[in-house]
């Protein structure tokens, strides 16, 4: 079994490569999907984001307003680091759970890594 991490900048062709992997029957762990999932209402990261940044980061339905949160952390390294300290451990945990699931199935696991960080 192979584990492949795919990184790249915006519009660099990651999605095209992922489609090829999927067409070949490879399992894909998409960190973008995980990152959106872990900030859903009811998830620990959601609660911690609201505690750290206030209710102004919420939409009426309780979802995180990504635009507002992005504006709060843009050009503010301390706030960006705070957000990363909340989300990255949760992302890592979910990535490991998904990877372990595929290892148990003994399948190929190309992993889409879009976050440039030390996971």
LOROLO-802124 format. One record per atom (N, C-alpha, C): residue in one letter; z, y, x. Coordinates in steps of 0.1 Angstrom, whole numbers, padded with zeros to 4 digits, always signed. Example, Ala and Ser with C-alpha at 12.3 -4.5 7.8 and 13.67 -1.06 7.14 Angstrom:
% residues 2
a+0078-0057+0132a+0078-0045+0123a+0078-0033+0132s+0071-0022+0128s+0071-0011+0137s+0079+0000+0129
***
This chain:
% residues 119
x+0000-0012+0008x+0000+0000+0000x+0000+0012+0009x-0008+0022+0005x-0008+0035+0012x-0002+0046+0004x+0005+0055+0010x+0010+0067+0004x+0003+0079+0011x-0004+0087+0002x-0012+0098+0008x-0007+0111+0002x-0004+0121+0010x+0000+0134+0005x-0012+0143+0006x-0015+0150-0004x-0027+0159-0005x-0022+0173-0006x-0025+0182+0003x-0022+0196+0002x-0034+0205+0004x-0033+0217+0000x-0044+0226+0003x-0042+0239-0005x-0049+0249-0002x-0048+0262-0008x-0054+0262-0022x-0053+0274-0029x-0059+0275-0042x-0074+0274-0040x-0080+0266-0050x-0094+0264-0051x-0100+0257-0038x-0092+0248-0032x-0097+0241-0020x-0103+0228-0023x-0102+0224-0036x-0108+0211-0040x-0098+0199-0042x-0086+0203-0043x-0075+0192-0045x-0078+0185-0058x-0081+0192-0069x-0083+0185-0082x-0095+0176-0081x-0105+0180-0074x-0117+0171-0073x-0114+0158-0065x-0106+0159-0055x-0102+0148-0047x-0093+0139-0056x-0084+0145-0063x-0075+0137-0072x-0083+0129-0082x-0094+0135-0088x-0103+0128-0097x-0109+0116-0091x-0113+0118-0078x-0119+0106-0071x-0109+0095-0069x-0097+0099-0065x-0086+0089-0064x-0084+0082-0077x-0083+0089-0088x-0081+0083-0101x-0092+0074-0105x-0105+0078-0102x-0116+0070-0105x-0116+0057-0097x-0110+0057-0086x-0109+0045-0077x-0097+0036-0082x-0090+0041-0092x-0079+0033-0097x-0065+0036-0090x-0065+0046-0083x-0052+0050-0076x-0043+0057-0085x-0030+0054-0083x-0020+0061-0091x-0018+0075-0084x-0016+0085-0092x-0014+0099-0087x-0001+0104-0092x+0007+0110-0083x+0019+0117-0086x+0016+0132-0084x+0015+0139-0095x+0011+0153-0095x+0024+0162-0095x+0027+0168-0084x+0039+0177-0083x+0038+0189-0092x+0026+0194-0095x+0025+0205-0105x+0031+0200-0118x+0027+0188-0122x+0032+0183-0135x+0047+0181-0135x+0052+0176-0124x+0067+0174-0122x+0074+0188-0122x+0068+0197-0115x+0074+0211-0115x+0075+0217-0129x+0065+0215-0137x+0065+0220-0151x+0075+0213-0159x+0076+0200-0157x+0085+0191-0165x+0100+0194-0162x+0104+0196-0149x+0118+0198-0146x+0124+0211-0151x+0115+0221-0155x+0121+0233-0160x+0120+0234-0175x+0118+0223-0182x+0118+0223-0197x+0132+0225-0202x+0133+0231-0214x+0147+0232-0220x+0154+0218-0220x+0166+0218-0217x+0174+0206-0217x+0175+0200-0203x+0167+0204-0194x+0167+0198-0180x+0176+0207-0172x+0183+0200-0162x+0193+0208-0153x+0187+0220-0147x+0174+0219-0142x+0168+0231-0135x+0166+0242-0144x+0163+0239-0157x+0161+0250-0167x+0174+0258-0168x+0185+0250-0170x+0198+0257-0172x+0202+0265-0160x+0200+0260-0148x+0204+0267-0136x+0195+0279-0134x+0182+0279-0137x+0173+0290-0136x+0178+0301-0145x+0182+0298-0158x+0187+0308-0167x+0200+0314-0162x+0209+0305-0157x+0221+0310-0151x+0219+0320-0139x+0209+0317-0131x+0206+0325-0119x+0198+0338-0122x+0189+0337-0132x+0180+0349-0134x+0182+0355-0148x+0190+0350-0156x+0193+0356-0169x+0183+0352-0180x+0187+0355-0192x+0179+0351-0204x+0166+0358-0205x+0164+0369-0197x+0151+0376-0198x+0139+0367-0192x+0142+0356-0186x+0132+0347-0181x+0128+0337-0192x+0133+0338-0204x+0130+0329-0214x+0120+0334-0224x+0112+0325-0229x+0103+0329-0240x+0111+0326-0253x+0106+0330-0265x+0113+0329-0277x+0116+0314-0280x+0108+0305-0276x+0110+0291-0279x+0119+0284-0269x+0124+0292-0259x+0134+0286-0249x+0127+0282-0236x+0114+0281-0236x+0107+0278-0223x+0109+0289-0213x+0107+0285-0200x+0108+0296-0190x+0095+0304-0191x+0096+0317-0190x+0084+0326-0190x+0080+0327-0175x+0070+0319-0171x+0066+0318-0157x+0062+0331-0152x+0056+0340-0160x+0051+0353-0156x+0063+0362-0152x+0073+0362-0161x+0084+0370-0159x+0092+0365-0146x+0094+0352-0145x+0101+0347-0134x+0093+0350-0121x+0080+0348-0122x+0072+0351-0110x+0073+0365-0105x+0074+0375-0115x+0075+0389-0112x+0089+0391-0105x+0099+0384-0110x+0113+0386-0104x+0114+0381-0090x+0106+0371-0086x+0107+0366-0072x+0096+0371-0063x+0086+0377-0069x+0075+0382-0060x+0080+0393-0050x+0077+0391-0038x+0081+0400-0027x+0097+0401-0026x+0104+0391-0031x+0118+0391-0029x+0122+0377-0024x+0122+0376-0011x+0125+0363-0005x+0138+0356-0009x+0148+0364-0010x+0161+0359-0014x+0161+0352-0028x+0154+0359-0037x+0153+0353-0051x+0143+0341-0051x+0133+0342-0043x+0124+0330-0042x+0131+0318-0036x+0139+0321-0026x+0147+0310-0020x+0157+0304-0030x+0163+0313-0038x+0172+0308-0049x+0165+0299-0059x+0153+0303-0063x+0145+0295-0072x+0142+0282-0066x+0137+0282-0053x+0134+0270-0046x+0146+0261-0045x+0157+0266-0042x+0169+0258-0041x+0173+0251-0054x+0169+0257-0065x+0171+0250-0078x+0160+0240-0081x+0148+0243-0079x+0137+0234-0083x+0133+0224-0073x+0133+0226-0060x+0129+0217-0050x+0137+0204-0050x+0150+0204-0051x+0157+0191-0052x+0153+0183-0064x+0151+0189-0075x+0148+0182-0087x+0133+0177-0086x+0124+0184-0080x+0111+0179-0078x+0111+0167-0068x+0119+0168-0058x+0120+0157-0048x+0125+0144-0055x+0135+0146-0063x+0141+0135-0070x+0131+0128-0079x+0123+0136-0087x+0113+0130-0096x+0102+0124-0088x+0098+0130-0077x+0087+0124-0068x+0092+0111-0063x+0104+0110-0059x+0109+0097-0054x+0110+0087-0064x+0114+0090-0076x+0115+0081-0088x+0101+0075-0091x+0091+0084-0091x+0077+0080-0094x+0072+0072-0083x+0074+0075-0071x+0069+0068-0059x+0075+0054-0059x+0088+0053-0061x+0095+0040-0062x+0089+0031-0073x+0087+0037-0084x+0081+0030-0095x+0068+0023-0091x+0059+0031-0084x+0046+0025-0079x+0048+0015-0068x+0058+0017-0059x+0061+0007-0049x+0065-0006-0056x+0073-0005-0066x+0077-0018-0073x+0065-0025-0079x+0055-0017-0083x+0043-0023-0089x+0033-0027-0078x+0036-0024-0065x+0028-0027-0054x+0014-0021-0056x+0013-0009-0061x+0000-0002-0062x-0002+0008-0052x-0014+0014-0051x-0018+0025-0043x-0012+0037-0049x-0006+0046-0041x+0001+0058-0046x-0004+0070-0038x-0016+0075-0041x-0019+0088-0035x-0011+0099-0042x-0004+0107-0035x+0005+0117-0040x+0000+0131-0038x-0002+0138-0049x-0007+0152-0048x+0005+0161-0046x+0005+0167-0034x+0016+0176-0030x+0010+0190-0029x+0014+0199-0038x+0008+0212-0038x+0018+0223-0033x+0030+0219-0032x+0041+0228-0027x+0041+0227-0012x+0039+0238-0005x+0040+0237+0009x+0055+0239+0013x+0061+0228+0015x+0075+0228+0019x+0079+0215+0025x+0090+0214+0030x+0094+0201+0037x+0101+0192+0027x+0093+0184+0020x+0098+0174+0011x+0101+0162+0019
***
